[in-house]
Amino acid sequence: MSCTSRQASLLDAALGGEPTPELDAHLAACPACRGELAAQRGRLARIDSELQAALETTPGPALAARVRERLAREAGARAGRAFRWTAAAVVGAALAIAAAAWLARSGAPPDSRRLTETAALPRPAPVVSAVPSPETTAATTAVARPRAETRRGAGALVSADAALRQRPVEPEVLVPSGEEQALRRFVARLRLRPEEGQALLREDRPPGPLPDLSIAPLDLKPLSAEP
Amino acid sequence: MHGLGGILVDGGVTGEGERDLEGEFERGLADSSALAFRVAYGVLRQREDAEDVAQEALVRAHRKLGSLRNPERLRAWLVRISWRLALDHRRSRRRRLAREQSWVGAAAEPDAADLADASRFRERLWQAIDALPEKLRLVLVLAGIEGHRIGEVAALLQLPEGTVKSRLFLARKRLAEVLR
C-alpha cells in the first residue's frame, strides 16, 4: 500500500482514531507519513482553536438589559390589553344593570306584569261547601282571608296556596261571579226542605221538571254545525 | 452553573414546590444570553447581528417558560431557536449583500499570498463550516462553544453522546480535508 493511499487512515488517526497495527508499522518506517500525520493533527488543532476562539466571544453588557427592557415592554402591553378587556367587561356589565333598572322602573317585564294582572283579576266567589256547616264556614272564611292577602304579592300568593294545599280536601263548588246570593238561597232552602235535596239525588226520580230552586236555568243554545 | 439550564437546575424553589420560573430566568439571563449569542455568532460571525438574534431568541424563550418547565429542554430549545433565527438572519443578510454587490461589481479574487494569512485561514475555515450539512455544523459550533465536551453538547441537542461524537468526527474530518 502506497503512502498516498494511507491519507484517509492518517486523517482518522489524527482525528483520534486508533491506528491499526499495520499503520503503526508503516509510520515507524515512513518519515513522510509521520510528517503528514503531524500536519493533519496541527491542522485539526488550528481548526479547533480558531473555532473556539471565535465562539469565546461574549455579548455586550447591554444585551441582557435590552432583553429585560423588551420583556418589560411586552408585559406592559399585555397588561394594557388585559386592562382594556376588563374595562370593557365592567362597562358592559354596568350598561346591562342600568338597562335592567330602567326596564324595572318604566314597567315590569311582560311575565311579571302578567303575574300581577292575574293576582288582580276578580276571583270567583270563595269556595263554599255544598253542605255548609258551622265548621266548614269557618274554614272557608279562614281560607278566604289569606287569598285576599295574596293580592299584595306573588310570594304571599305562593305561600297561601301552599297553606291551602295542606288543608284537608273538602267538597267544593265553584260559584260563578254574581251568583253567590242565589247559592246561599239554595243552600238555605235545602236546609229547610231536605226532602227536596234527597229527591234530587234519588235515582228513581220521576222525569219532569226540577223543583223550583230559584235559580234561573242556563239558557244554552244547541250547537249547530257550520255549513 | 452554565447557561439557562444550569440556572434552572440550581434555581430557587418557591413554596409548595412551585418553581419561580421568572426568577430563574432573570437570574440566568447573563449566562443564557451568552449561550444564545454564541450560537448565533457561530452562524453569523457578526456581533451586532448575533446580539439581535440572541435578544429575539431570549424573548421567545421567556414566552415558553410556562410550557418548557424542564430546564434541559428549555436550554436545548434556546439553542435551537437561536440557531434557526441566526440562519434566517444570515439568509436575509446574504440577499441584502447580493443586492449590494450587484451594484458595486464582483469582489476581487484573493491571491495566493493571502491564503497563508491567518485571517484568510479563518475565512476559509468558516466557508468550510458553512458548507457542512446542518447537523454536522450545529454539533461543531456547539463543541466549539462547550470546549468539545461531548456530554454537554449531547445535553444541549438532546441526542445520545455516540451520535454527537460521530457527527463531530465527521465534521472535523471534512474540514481537515477542505483545508488541506
Contacts between the chains, C-beta under 8 A, distances in Angstrom:
chain1	res1	chain2	res2	distance
A	11	B	173	6.0
A	11	B	176	5.9
A	11	B	177	7.2
A	12	B	173	7.6
A	14	B	176	7.2
A	15	B	169	5.8
A	15	B	172	5.9
A	15	B	173	5.8
A	15	B	176	7.5
A	16	B	169	7.6
A	17	B	169	8.0
A	40	B	176	6.1
A	43	B	176	5.4
A	43	B	179	6.0
A	43	B	180	7.1
A	44	B	172	5.9
A	44	B	175	7.9
A	44	B	176	5.5
A	46	B	121	7.3
A	47	B	125	6.1
A	47	B	172	6.6
A	47	B	175	5.2
A	47	B	176	6.9
A	47	B	179	6.8
A	48	B	144	7.4
A	48	B	148	7.0
A	48	B	172	7.6
A	50	B	121	7.2
A	50	B	122	5.7
A	50	B	125	5.5
A	51	B	125	7.2
A	51	B	129	7.6
A	51	B	140	7.0
A	51	B	141	7.6
A	51	B	143	7.9
A	51	B	144	3.9
A	52	B	144	5.0
A	52	B	147	6.8
A	54	B	41	7.3
A	54	B	42	7.7
A	54	B	45	6.9
A	54	B	122	7.4
A	54	B	126	8.0
A	54	B	144	7.3
A	55	B	38	5.1
A	55	B	41	6.5
A	55	B	42	5.7
A	55	B	141	6.7
A	55	B	144	4.3
A	55	B	145	4.9
A	56	B	38	8.0
A	57	B	37	7.8
A	57	B	38	7.0
A	57	B	41	5.9
A	57	B	47	7.1
A	58	B	34	5.7
A	58	B	37	7.2
A	58	B	38	8.0
A	59	B	33	5.4
A	59	B	34	6.2
A	59	B	37	3.8
A	59	B	47	7.8
A	59	B	50	7.3
A	59	B	51	5.4
A	59	B	54	6.1
A	60	B	47	7.5
A	60	B	51	6.4
A	63	B	33	5.0
A	63	B	37	6.6
A	63	B	51	5.2
A	63	B	54	6.1
A	63	B	55	6.3
A	64	B	29	4.8
A	64	B	30	5.5
A	64	B	33	5.1
A	66	B	51	7.8
A	66	B	55	5.4
A	67	B	29	6.4
A	67	B	33	6.7
A	67	B	55	5.4
A	67	B	58	4.7
A	67	B	59	6.4
A	67	B	62	7.9
A	68	B	26	7.8
A	68	B	29	7.1
A	70	B	55	6.8
A	70	B	59	5.6
A	71	B	59	6.4
A	71	B	62	5.7
A	74	B	59	7.2
